[in-house]
């Protein structure tokens, strides 16, 4: 677990230094896995129709609902590694 957390923390730092900015769908995947790994399942109401960015983030996070924190951390690490 400590090894995975260290790899996750390293990937979070590396995500800010990627050679090129990922496309929006990949950014949403990064966001959703990060939120799932750090906070667990999404809670609260889905943002309204006028908040397109908030709604997209909510939907992306809701798509990984039920995924364990360790699993989300590992997928996040793997995704960042694939983008380097």
C-alpha positions, 0 to 999 in steps of 0.5 A: 500500500505504501509503495502504491501511494508513493507511486501515486504521489509521484504520478500526480507530480508528473501529471503536471509536467507531461510533454504535451497537454492531453486531450479533454477526454484523457484529462477527464479520465485523469481527473476522475481517477484522481478524485476516486483515489483520493475521495472515493465515490462521487457525492452530491447533485449533478451540476446543472445544464449551464455548468458544462465543465462541472457536469463533465467532471461529475459524469467522469467521476460518476463513471468510476463509482464503486472502484476501490481507491487502490485500483483507482490509484493504480489506474491513475499511475498507469495512465500517467506513465502511458502519457509520458 
